[in-house]
Structure formats: structure tokens, C-alpha cells
Amino acid sequence: MMTSPHVTIIGAGIVGMTAAYFLARTGVSVRLIDRHETPGQGVTDRSFGWINYITRDPAKDPAAHHYCHAAFDRYHALNRDFDGRLFSPATGSLLWTEDARQTLDLVHRHQQHGAAPRALNRAEFAKLAPFVVNPPECTAYCAHDFALHPRKVMALYHQALKKLGTEMMFGHSVEGIVVRNNRAAALVIDGTELATDRVIVASATGSIPLLAPFGDQHGIISSPAILITIEAEIPGFHGILCGPELEIRQLEKNRFIIAENMPKNPTQTALQDLADQTLASVCRLFHNVTSARILSVQIGERPDSTDGLARVGRVKNIDNLFLAVAHPGFILAPVIAQSLTDQIFERESLYEIPTRSIEI
Ligand SMILES: Cc1cc2nc3c(=O)[nH]c(=O)nc-3n(C[C@H](O)[C@H](O)[C@H](O)COP(=O)(O)OP(=O)(O)OC[C@H]3O[C@@H](n4cnc5c(N)ncnc54)[C@H](O)[C@@H]3O)c2cc1C
């Protein structure tokens, strides 16, 4: 019988924290390391946190659609572990494009792949979302979508990990991974070697410098995006909307977050212009917006890959080194965590994530 492994996870974002929780509750002895003093200070803190599959077109990327779909089951099971405190009941999401035909086709493609978005016409939309000024001709409605509040989720995991006896080393940067005889033998922290058994690199774009000494075949890249936080009164609106002009959701009372693409040249002026345009869009989109002001405009370095596939699993040629780097990390976190737990215990996984042989 396999003895219980000891696992060191580098990175306490949504991916590392979820993996730590899955492993620790299975009885694995876990050590979690992060360069920040508290968990969730990387891109996790700048995330929109929308759990959905509607943004993954099953015709273009059936694998991504499949594992985003699988995440819902895992999240509902997780929420039961946390007595429903991990996320509130589904608010649902409304997604539409400029072209009604395109939106309808997208809904049909999802339906053909067994998913359940519904197409709403203008009148149905207006009934469901009377706070929107111009109801679109056709909208994809996903009633079971929900969103996570990054800081609340991090705090809950942190508390749970403490209870499970996880060793947490915050405020420590991993400077390097020492590989001897095809094994990750130690991590270098503050110039000192810390011996390791199994290692999971869940350091998002921070994985790139960590893996650099071994090669550059991993294909992990940074894909920055912008998160804008505003304060406003938007009567009636509390869900998730993704239209051609805005992707917006409520975070807390009178506080909303908006995800935006990165400007080509992200100067201070470009970011300020983007913030001004976003605020104007909010006022155009909703009825009776008052007291609207920008609270922050932040750049988040999303971890992505050159081929769009996840990097989750054992690294080729280094027996005890695993990667957990994937986009979209919030949606996939419990699927990644389940897959890694199964791999560490060397058992077949129902949650295998399409990845490729991880070479570094
Ligand atoms: C604007 C925006 C909107 C988004 N919207 C969504 C969404 O709606 N749904 C979704 O699923 N995803 C979304 N994402 C993507 C999502 O935020 C990321 O995929 C996810 O947060 C990645 O989590 P992570 O744990 O891998 O990374 P991180 O949160 O960055 O965690 C990595 C951790 O590793 C630590 N670290 C790095 N290097 C080292 C080192 N050498 N030593 C010690 N510690 C180290 C960092 O401090 C960090 O805490 C969005 C991203 C952005 C920017």
C-alpha cells in the first residue's frame, strides 16, 4: 500500500489553495508556500470569478467546454463541505453579442453538447432584467451560473487549511527547484534548501522563472487583463452580465467589477481612458445609475499557454514534480485539484484535464 505522501505546493492562489484543500482533506500532509504574506494576492485577487461554460464554445474547443462543465459538480460538492458559504446560490448569467444570430447559434451548439443555456428573446430578457436600458434581441441565459468572491473564498480555504493542519509558509519566495537524479529534491528559500517529497508548482506566471533553468518547452505565457472595480447604485442589478460593451457583475452591495481586455499600450493615460469609457458604458447600460465612481483599475497576469491547453500533471522526466497552471483558473480549480489528487495517489481520474505531455 502507498504511504501517505507529503506534498509541497508553491503558490497560494485559487489553484494552489484548492489543491491544498483537496489533498489535506484526504489526509495528505501539505506544505503551502507563497511569496505574499496572505493567500490570494496574485491574479486571483484580480479575477472576475465567473463560473461558467458559456464562454467556451463547444464547437471550437469541446475539451475546454467539457471540463468547465465538469467544474459545476465539483463546486457544488465543495460548497456542501463549506455549509454553503463558498458561494451563494446561482445568480445566473446573461450573455449576448452584437449579432443575435450568433448568440442563438452559440446557445444551440451548447445544447447539442448537453449543456443547458436558454435563448431569451427581447421581451423575456426585459422581464428578467428590467434594469437594462436596451434589451438585446437574443441572449444566452445560464440560470445555474454563479460567481466566487475571491477574498471570501481565500479566507474560507485558509481557515479550513489551518484546521486540517496544513503547514503554511507565507511571505517566502521560492528561489529555485533543485533537481537531482530526476527528482525535485529540494526548494531554495532564503538561500537555504528545503527537502521535498512531491512538489506542485501552482505559481501561475511565477512558474515561468521557476521552470526556466530546466528549459522553455512548457509553453506557459502571461495573458494580462484588466479588472475595474466601481462603486455605484444600480437599482435591481445583482447578477452577471456579459454584453458586447461590458462584462460586469455585482461583488458586494453597491460594488461591481468589470473585466476588460488589456489596452495595446497600457500607459497610465490609456488605463484612465479605459476607466472613463467603462463608467460611461455602465451609465448607458443600466437605468438610473447614481453615485458611480471608479475605485480601482488593476492589471491581472492570467496564466495561459501557447496552445491554450492546461498544464496540469506530472512533468516529464522529473518524477515528483507536478504543474498546476491553467486558464480559466477559477472555473477549473476544483477539477485541477481532483485531477492532481488522483495523480498523486496514482489512481485513475474521472477529471482528467486535456493537457499535453509537460516538457520543460
Ligand atoms: C480581469 C480578469 C478576469 C478574470 N475572470 C475570470 C473568470 O471569470 N473565471 C475564471 O475562471 N478565471 C478568470 N480569470 C483568470 C483567473 O483569475 C486565473 O486563472 C486564476 O486566478 C489563476 O489562479 P492561480 O492560483 O493559478 O494564480 P495566482 O492567484 O496568481 O496564484 C499564484 C501564486 O503563486 C505565488 N508565487 C508565484 N511565484 C512564486 C514563487 N517563486 N514563490 C512563492 N510564491 C510564488 C504568487 O504570489 C501567487 O499568490 C480572470 C483574470 C483576470 C485578470
The ligand as a MOL file (V3000), in Angstrom:
LIG
                    3D

  0  0  0     0  0            999 V3000
M  V30 BEGIN CTAB
M  V30 COUNTS 53 58 0 0 0
M  V30 BEGIN ATOM
M  V30 1 C -9.6710 40.5910 -15.2580 0
M  V30 2 C -9.6590 39.1080 -15.0580 0
M  V30 3 C -10.8530 38.3970 -15.0870 0
M  V30 4 C -10.8390 37.0060 -14.9110 0
M  V30 5 N -12.0190 36.3550 -14.8960 0
M  V30 6 C -12.0550 35.0180 -14.6850 0
M  V30 7 C -13.2930 34.3320 -14.5750 0
M  V30 8 O -14.3600 34.9580 -14.6730 0
M  V30 9 N -13.2770 32.9850 -14.3720 0
M  V30 10 C -12.0860 32.3060 -14.2660 0
M  V30 11 O -12.1160 31.0950 -14.0970 0
M  V30 12 N -10.9060 32.9350 -14.3560 0
M  V30 13 C -10.8590 34.2670 -14.5580 0
M  V30 14 N -9.6620 34.9200 -14.6020 0
M  V30 15 C -8.4410 34.1330 -14.5250 0
M  V30 16 C -8.1640 33.7230 -13.0730 0
M  V30 17 O -8.1030 34.8620 -12.2610 0
M  V30 18 C -6.8530 32.9630 -13.0290 0
M  V30 19 O -6.8730 31.9080 -13.9800 0
M  V30 20 C -6.6400 32.3500 -11.6320 0
M  V30 21 O -6.7820 33.3190 -10.6310 0
M  V30 22 C -5.2510 31.7400 -11.5780 0
M  V30 23 O -5.0680 31.3220 -10.2680 0
M  V30 24 P -3.6440 30.8120 -9.7870 0
M  V30 25 O -3.8250 30.2900 -8.4220 0
M  V30 26 O -3.0730 29.9220 -10.8320 0
M  V30 27 O -2.7470 32.1350 -9.8380 0
M  V30 28 P -2.3780 33.2110 -8.6910 0
M  V30 29 O -3.5610 33.7090 -7.9970 0
M  V30 30 O -1.5090 34.2320 -9.3540 0
M  V30 31 O -1.5480 32.3590 -7.6590 0
M  V30 32 C -0.1960 32.0470 -7.8430 0
M  V30 33 C 0.5080 32.3350 -6.5470 0
M  V30 34 O 1.8560 31.9260 -6.6890 0
M  V30 35 C 2.6560 32.7920 -5.9220 0
M  V30 36 N 4.0280 32.6870 -6.4320 0
M  V30 37 C 4.4430 32.8960 -7.6980 0
M  V30 38 N 5.7520 32.6530 -7.8020 0
M  V30 39 C 6.1700 32.2810 -6.5650 0
M  V30 40 C 7.4280 31.9140 -6.0110 0
M  V30 41 N 8.5410 31.8500 -6.7620 0
M  V30 42 N 7.4970 31.6120 -4.6840 0
M  V30 43 C 6.3920 31.6700 -3.9040 0
M  V30 44 N 5.1780 32.0220 -4.3720 0
M  V30 45 C 5.0760 32.3100 -5.6790 0
M  V30 46 C 2.0250 34.1550 -6.1370 0
M  V30 47 O 2.3480 35.0290 -5.0820 0
M  V30 48 C 0.5380 33.8150 -6.1940 0
M  V30 49 O -0.1040 34.0030 -4.9540 0
M  V30 50 C -9.6190 36.3110 -14.7400 0
M  V30 51 C -8.4330 37.0320 -14.6890 0
M  V30 52 C -8.4390 38.4150 -14.8350 0
M  V30 53 C -7.1590 39.1720 -14.7490 0
M  V30 END ATOM
M  V30 BEGIN BOND
M  V30 1 1 1 2
M  V30 2 1 2 3
M  V30 3 2 2 52
M  V30 4 2 3 4
M  V30 5 1 4 5
M  V30 6 1 4 50
M  V30 7 2 5 6
M  V30 8 1 6 7
M  V30 9 1 6 13
M  V30 10 2 7 8
M  V30 11 1 7 9
M  V30 12 1 9 10
M  V30 13 2 10 11
M  V30 14 1 10 12
M  V30 15 2 12 13
M  V30 16 1 13 14
M  V30 17 1 14 15
M  V30 18 1 14 50
M  V30 19 1 15 16
M  V30 20 1 16 17
M  V30 21 1 16 18
M  V30 22 1 18 19
M  V30 23 1 18 20
M  V30 24 1 20 21
M  V30 25 1 20 22
M  V30 26 1 22 23
M  V30 27 1 23 24
M  V30 28 2 24 25
M  V30 29 1 24 26
M  V30 30 1 24 27
M  V30 31 1 27 28
M  V30 32 2 28 29
M  V30 33 1 28 30
M  V30 34 1 28 31
M  V30 35 1 31 32
M  V30 36 1 32 33
M  V30 37 1 33 34
M  V30 38 1 33 48
M  V30 39 1 34 35
M  V30 40 1 35 36
M  V30 41 1 35 46
M  V30 42 1 36 37
M  V30 43 1 36 45
M  V30 44 2 37 38
M  V30 45 1 38 39
M  V30 46 1 39 40
M  V30 47 2 39 45
M  V30 48 1 40 41
M  V30 49 2 40 42
M  V30 50 1 42 43
M  V30 51 2 43 44
M  V30 52 1 44 45
M  V30 53 1 46 47
M  V30 54 1 46 48
M  V30 55 1 48 49
M  V30 56 2 50 51
M  V30 57 1 51 52
M  V30 58 1 52 53
M  V30 END BOND
M  V30 END CTAB
M  END
